[in-house]
């Protein structure tokens, strides 16, 4: 007959309890890993779908009948590109440039001023608004903007 001492019984009971706890922790860890994977997949999906849906909604809301142009003709691509150039270098482009310079100034006001960022903004504005002149100098002709 096997006689088990009290300390052996406590050790066996503790070992069994630790093994059971370890199994529960492994199960919980597996469940957490699966949950983490599902959350990452949902987050990745929402990072793609939400901005796309917002962009599509804004595009649908901004369409109006005046945006429709007649189809065909050899000049349609030329007029389209000219309209884009006028948009970027016209009043809209100037307003965007003013906002960019103002945001750089706000950054300076709050101590987040970067000479590199300010230089990039100023150089970018200079290139955008002198683009027609630069291309005219390279090609040797006038470029209508």
N, C-alpha and C positions, 0 to 999 in steps of 0.2 A: 504494500500500500504506500502510495506517494504522500508524503506529508509536506505541505506547503507552508512555509513560514509567513508571518504577517508581512515582512518586508518584501518577500518575493511576490506576494499577492498585490501589494501596492505598486511594485515595479511593473508587473504584468498589466495591471489596470491602467497605469499611467501610459505605458507603451501603446495599449489599445486606444486610449483616448487621444494620444498624439497622432496615431495613424489615422483615426477617424477625422480628426481636425485637419490633417494634411490633405486627405481626400476631399473634404469639403472646400478647402482653400483652392485646390486644383480645379474643382468644378466651378467655383466662383470666378477664378482667373480665366478659365475658358469662356465663361459667359461674358465677362467683361471684355475680353479680346474680341469676341463676336460683336458685341454692342459697339465697341470702338470702331470696328471695321464698317458697320452699318452707318454709324454717324459720319465717318469720313466720306463714305460714298454719297450720303445725302448732302453733305456740305459741298462736295465737289460738284454735284449736280446742281445745287442751288447757286453756286458761284457762276455757273455757265447759263442756267436757265433764267434766273432773275434779271441780270443785266440785259440779256437778249430780249426778254419779254418787255422790259421797260423801253428799250430802244425801238422795238417794233411798235409799241403803243404810241410813243412820241412821233414816230414816222407816220403812222396812220392819222394821228391828230393834226399833223402839220401839212397834210396834203390838201390842196384846194384846186379848183378848176383852172386857175391861172397858171398853175405849175405844168399843165399839159401843153405840150408843144406839138406842132404839126410834124408828122412823120415823113421820113424820106428826105431827099435832097443831099447834095454833096457838101453843103455848108453846115449841116446840122451838128457834126462833130466839132467843127471849128467854132461855131457859135456857143456850143456847150462849154468847151474849154475856155473860151474868152469870158463867158459868164463866171466860171470858177475863178479865173484870174482877177476879174473885177470884184468878186466877192472877197477874196483874200486881201487884195491891195486897196479896196475901197473903204467906205465908212465902217463896214462891219469889221474889217481887219484892223482899222485904227482903234475902234472901241476895244477889241480884244487886246491890242498892244497897250492901251491905257490901263486896262484891268491888270495885265501882267506886271507892268511897272508899279502900279499901286500895291499889288500883292507883295512885290519885293520890298516896297517901302514899309508895308505893315510888318513884314518879317524883320526889317531893321529896327522898327519901333519896339518890337517885343524881344529883341536881343538874339534873334535867329538869323541875323544878317550874314550873307555869304557874298563876298566879292565875286566869286566864281559864278554864282547864280545870277547876280545883277549883271555881270558882264555878258553872260549867256542871253539874258533877256534883251539887253541893249543891242548886242550883235545880231540876234535873231530878228529884231525889229528892223534894223538897218538893212539886213539882207532881203527881208520880205518886201519892204517898200522900195528898194532900189533894184529889184529883180529884173524888171523890164529894161532898165538902163544897162545892167550888167550883161544881159543876154544880147542887147543891141551892140554893145562894145565887142563882145566875142564874135558875133556873126557879121558885124560890119553894116548892119541895117537897122531900121527902126522896127521896134516891136510894139504893137498896139496892145495895151493892157486893158 
